Amino acid sequence: MVHKLALIVSPFHVGIHQHRVGKRPERILASLTPQLDAHHIPYRIETLGKVDDFEGEIGRSFELLRRIAQETTKAVTAGEFPIILAGNRHSTAGVIAGLNAAGLPLNDLDIFWTDAHADAQIPDDNTNGYFDSMGSAMIAGLCWKYHMSTLVKHEPHSLHNITYIGIRDLEDSERSRIIDAGAHCIFGGKEGIDYAGLLRKRLESQGTDKRSVVHVDLDSLDPQVGHANDYPVPGGLLAKDLLGILDTLATCRPTSLTVASFDPDLKNGAQIVDLAVEGIVRFVRAME
């Protein structure tokens, strides 16, 4: 049973406060807290401060990762369940380091990555210069090794430990990288996919006895639901798919939940906020 939530809010895009997807976390927070109150779910809020004194998007982003890790450790040590509302999807790399620093046994961890993108690019083959396309590669220890080492207790977790759900917009290099590593992939890209059903089959074949980290990038949603960010990709999740996935993952010994990458000023922003809030509340209640 979850006794209390720690809502860790990171309202940044590559370290820039309230910019693009950095506007989303506090918008979701404003709608989430009344629902938590209505369901008598206790929580506290920790909003990360600005990181303008750090150099460039790399320096700012890694300082945020260190702070996310620290707040995650603090939450778990206090017996709270960390929910991270973040602008950038690489935030989950900080979460995992924080869980490890709190002493959770993570030697055999399941990572569930619901996203239109695998985020397994590395600087050597990244073609677009987009820093937030490397989150799962950071987790796996494939890039930014020095900077990741500045996160207390960061230990790499292989791409083999990741189940990607809904991915459909990949560079050829990262597609090869995750397949060669033996990652579990539930690809999107076409209509009518039963994502929750395929996820359940994967869990039935592999078991659900491991601890898990749950990561949801809202650009996993199909553009007909709304545009979560500037990179909408057809063939994604419908509302029922996202809720079904979260309902399922709530039973997989989750240690944290990250919800990321959403600009509320784009198409159907209010509807995506409502869907994200419904999913979070259902996830938390299903854990009880």
C-alpha positions as CSV (number, residue, x, y, z in Angstrom):
1,M,0.0,0.0,0.0
2,V,1.2,3.5,-0.8
3,H,1.2,5.5,2.4
4,K,2.2,8.8,0.9
5,L,3.3,10.2,-2.5
6,A,6.3,12.5,-3.2
7,L,5.4,14.6,-6.2
8,I,8.8,15.7,-7.6
9,V,8.3,18.4,-10.2
10,S,10.9,19.3,-12.7
11,P,9.5,22.1,-14.9
12,F,12.3,22.3,-17.4
13,H,13.3,21.6,-20.9
14,V,17.1,20.9,-21.1
15,G,17.5,23.1,-18.0
16,I,15.4,26.0,-19.2
17,H,12.6,26.8,-16.8
18,Q,9.0,26.7,-18.1
19,H,10.2,26.3,-21.7
20,R,8.3,24.1,-24.2
21,V,7.7,20.8,-22.4
22,G,8.9,22.4,-19.2
23,K,5.5,24.1,-19.0
24,R,3.7,20.8,-18.6
25,P,4.6,19.4,-15.1
26,E,3.0,22.2,-13.1
27,R,-0.1,22.2,-15.4
28,I,-0.6,18.5,-14.6
29,L,0.2,19.1,-10.9
30,A,-2.6,21.7,-10.7
31,S,-5.1,19.2,-11.9
32,L,-3.7,16.2,-10.1
33,T,-3.7,17.4,-6.5
34,P,-7.5,18.0,-6.3
35,Q,-8.0,14.4,-7.5
36,L,-5.6,13.1,-5.0
37,D,-7.4,15.0,-2.3
38,A,-10.7,13.7,-3.4
39,H,-9.4,10.1,-3.1
40,H,-7.7,10.8,0.2
41,I,-4.3,10.0,-1.1
42,P,-1.7,11.9,0.9
43,Y,1.2,13.7,-0.8
44,R,3.9,16.3,-0.6
45,I,5.3,18.4,-3.4
46,E,8.9,19.1,-4.1
47,T,9.5,21.5,-7.1
48,L,13.1,21.8,-8.3
49,G,14.6,25.2,-8.4
50,K,16.3,26.9,-11.4
51,V,19.7,25.8,-12.6
52,D,20.7,28.9,-14.6
53,D,24.1,29.0,-12.9
54,F,25.2,25.7,-14.7
55,E,26.8,25.8,-18.1
56,G,24.8,25.0,-21.2
57,E,22.0,22.5,-21.7
58,I,24.3,19.6,-20.7
59,G,25.4,21.2,-17.4
60,R,21.9,22.3,-16.5
61,S,20.4,18.9,-17.5
62,F,22.8,16.9,-15.4
63,E,22.3,19.2,-12.4
64,L,18.6,18.5,-12.6
65,L,19.3,14.7,-12.8
66,R,21.4,15.0,-9.7
67,R,18.5,16.8,-7.9
68,I,15.9,14.4,-9.2
69,A,18.1,11.5,-7.8
70,Q,18.5,13.2,-4.5
71,E,14.7,13.9,-4.1
72,T,14.0,10.3,-5.1
73,T,16.3,9.0,-2.5
74,K,14.8,11.3,0.1
75,A,11.3,10.1,-0.8
76,V,12.0,6.4,-0.7
77,T,14.0,6.7,2.5
78,A,10.9,8.4,4.1
79,G,8.6,5.6,2.9
80,E,7.0,7.7,0.1
81,F,6.3,6.6,-3.5
82,P,8.1,9.0,-5.9
83,I,6.1,10.4,-8.9
84,I,8.2,12.5,-11.1
85,L,6.4,15.1,-13.3
86,A,9.1,16.2,-15.7
87,G,9.7,18.1,-18.9
88,N,12.4,15.8,-20.2
89,R,12.2,12.1,-20.5
90,H,15.8,11.5,-19.6
91,S,14.7,12.4,-16.0
92,T,14.1,8.7,-15.4
93,A,17.9,8.2,-15.4
94,G,18.1,10.3,-12.3
95,V,15.2,8.5,-10.7
96,I,16.9,5.1,-11.0
97,A,20.1,6.4,-9.5
98,G,18.1,7.8,-6.6
99,L,16.3,4.5,-6.0
100,N,19.6,2.7,-5.9
101,A,21.0,5.3,-3.4
102,A,18.0,4.7,-1.2
103,G,19.1,1.0,-0.9
104,L,16.5,-0.7,-3.0
105,P,17.8,-3.9,-4.5
106,L,17.8,-3.2,-8.2
107,N,20.2,-5.8,-9.5
108,D,17.4,-7.3,-11.6
109,L,15.2,-4.4,-12.5
110,D,12.4,-4.2,-15.0
111,I,12.1,-0.8,-16.8
112,F,8.9,-0.1,-18.6
113,W,9.4,2.7,-21.2
114,T,6.1,3.9,-22.8
115,D,7.1,6.3,-25.5
116,A,7.0,7.1,-29.2
117,H,10.8,7.0,-29.1
118,A,13.3,4.6,-27.7
119,D,15.7,7.4,-26.6
120,A,18.6,5.0,-27.1
121,Q,20.6,7.4,-29.3
122,I,24.2,8.2,-28.3
123,P,26.2,11.4,-29.2
124,D,28.3,9.5,-31.8
125,D,25.3,8.6,-34.0
126,N,22.7,11.2,-33.0
127,T,21.8,13.1,-36.1
128,N,19.6,15.9,-34.9
129,G,21.5,17.3,-31.9
130,Y,18.5,16.7,-29.6
131,F,19.9,16.0,-26.1
132,D,16.6,14.5,-24.8
133,S,16.9,11.5,-27.2
134,M,19.4,9.6,-25.1
135,G,17.6,8.8,-21.8
136,S,17.6,5.0,-22.0
137,A,21.1,4.9,-23.4
138,M,22.2,6.9,-20.3
139,I,20.5,4.4,-18.1
140,A,22.3,1.6,-19.9
141,G,25.7,3.3,-19.4
142,L,26.2,3.8,-23.2
143,C,26.9,7.5,-23.1
144,W,27.7,10.6,-21.0
145,K,29.6,8.3,-18.7
146,Y,31.4,10.9,-16.7
147,H,28.4,13.1,-16.1
148,M,26.2,10.1,-15.2
149,S,28.9,9.1,-12.6
150,T,28.2,12.4,-10.8
151,L,24.8,10.9,-9.8
152,V,25.4,9.2,-6.5
153,K,25.0,5.4,-6.9
154,H,24.3,5.5,-10.6
155,E,24.8,1.9,-11.9
156,P,24.0,1.0,-15.5
157,H,21.1,-1.2,-16.3
158,S,21.2,-3.0,-19.7
159,L,18.8,-2.2,-22.5
160,H,17.9,-5.9,-22.1
161,N,16.1,-4.8,-18.9
162,I,13.8,-2.4,-20.8
163,T,10.4,-3.1,-22.2
164,Y,9.6,-0.4,-24.8
165,I,5.9,0.2,-25.4
166,G,4.6,2.1,-28.4
167,I,7.9,3.0,-29.9
168,R,7.7,3.9,-33.6
169,D,10.0,6.7,-34.4
170,L,13.6,5.4,-34.3
171,E,16.9,6.1,-35.9
172,D,18.3,3.0,-37.6
173,S,21.3,2.9,-35.2
174,E,19.1,2.9,-32.1
175,R,16.7,0.3,-33.6
176,S,19.7,-2.0,-34.1
177,R,21.1,-1.1,-30.6
178,I,17.9,-2.1,-28.7
179,I,17.2,-5.2,-30.8
180,D,20.8,-6.4,-30.5
181,A,20.7,-5.9,-26.7
182,G,17.6,-8.1,-26.5
183,A,15.3,-5.4,-25.3
184,H,11.6,-6.3,-25.2
185,C,9.7,-4.2,-27.8
186,I,6.0,-3.6,-28.3
187,F,6.2,-1.5,-31.4
188,G,3.6,1.0,-32.4
189,G,3.1,2.5,-35.8
190,K,-0.2,1.2,-36.9
191,E,-3.8,1.2,-35.7
192,G,-5.5,-1.5,-33.7
193,I,-2.6,-2.7,-31.5
194,D,-3.7,-4.1,-28.2
195,Y,-0.8,-2.7,-26.2
196,A,-2.1,-3.7,-22.8
197,G,-2.8,-7.2,-24.0
198,L,0.7,-7.6,-25.5
199,L,2.2,-6.2,-22.3
200,R,0.3,-8.8,-20.2
201,K,1.6,-11.6,-22.5
202,R,5.1,-10.3,-22.0
203,L,4.6,-10.3,-18.2
204,E,3.1,-13.8,-18.2
205,S,6.1,-15.2,-20.1
206,Q,8.7,-13.4,-18.0
207,G,7.0,-13.1,-14.6
208,T,6.3,-10.1,-12.4
209,D,8.5,-10.8,-9.4
210,K,11.0,-8.1,-10.2
211,R,10.9,-4.5,-9.0
212,S,10.1,-2.1,-11.7
213,V,10.5,1.5,-12.9
214,V,7.6,3.0,-14.9
215,H,8.3,5.7,-17.4
216,V,5.5,7.3,-19.5
217,D,6.3,9.9,-22.2
218,L,3.0,11.4,-23.3
219,D,4.2,11.6,-26.9
220,S,3.4,7.8,-26.9
221,L,-0.2,9.0,-27.5
222,D,-1.5,9.0,-31.0
223,P,-1.8,12.5,-32.5
224,Q,-5.6,12.1,-32.8
225,V,-5.6,12.1,-28.9
226,G,-3.5,15.3,-28.9
227,H,0.0,16.6,-29.6
228,A,2.1,16.1,-26.5
229,N,5.1,17.8,-27.9
230,D,6.5,19.1,-31.2
231,Y,7.1,15.6,-32.5
232,P,3.8,13.9,-32.9
233,V,4.0,10.4,-34.5
234,P,1.0,8.6,-36.0
235,G,0.3,5.0,-34.9
236,G,0.4,5.6,-31.1
237,L,-1.7,4.9,-28.1
238,L,-5.3,5.8,-27.6
239,A,-6.6,6.9,-24.2
240,K,-7.8,3.4,-23.4
241,D,-4.4,2.0,-24.3
242,L,-2.5,4.3,-21.9
243,L,-4.9,3.6,-19.1
244,G,-4.7,-0.2,-19.7
245,I,-0.9,-0.1,-19.6
246,L,-0.8,1.9,-16.4
247,D,-3.4,-0.4,-14.8
248,T,-1.2,-3.4,-15.7
249,L,2.1,-1.9,-14.6
250,A,0.6,-0.9,-11.2
251,T,0.7,-4.6,-10.3
252,C,4.4,-5.0,-11.3
253,R,6.1,-4.0,-8.0
254,P,6.6,-0.4,-9.2
255,T,9.2,1.7,-7.3
256,S,8.5,5.0,-9.1
257,L,6.4,6.6,-11.9
258,T,7.8,9.2,-14.3
259,V,5.4,11.2,-16.5
260,A,7.2,13.4,-19.1
261,S,7.4,15.3,-22.3
262,F,4.2,17.3,-22.8
263,D,3.7,20.9,-24.0
264,P,0.2,21.9,-22.8
265,D,-0.1,24.7,-25.4
266,L,-0.3,22.3,-28.3
267,K,-3.3,20.5,-29.8
268,N,-5.8,19.1,-27.2
269,G,-3.5,20.0,-24.3
270,A,-6.3,20.1,-21.8
271,Q,-7.5,16.7,-22.8
272,I,-4.0,15.2,-22.4
273,V,-3.8,16.8,-18.9
274,D,-7.1,15.1,-17.9
275,L,-5.9,11.8,-19.3
276,A,-2.5,12.0,-17.5
277,V,-4.2,12.8,-14.2
278,E,-6.7,9.9,-14.6
279,G,-3.9,7.5,-15.4
280,I,-1.8,8.6,-12.4
281,V,-4.7,8.3,-10.0
282,R,-5.7,4.9,-11.3
283,F,-2.1,3.7,-11.1
284,V,-1.8,4.8,-7.5
285,R,-5.1,3.4,-6.5
286,A,-4.3,0.1,-8.2
287,M,-1.1,-0.2,-6.2
288,E,-3.0,-0.1,-2.9
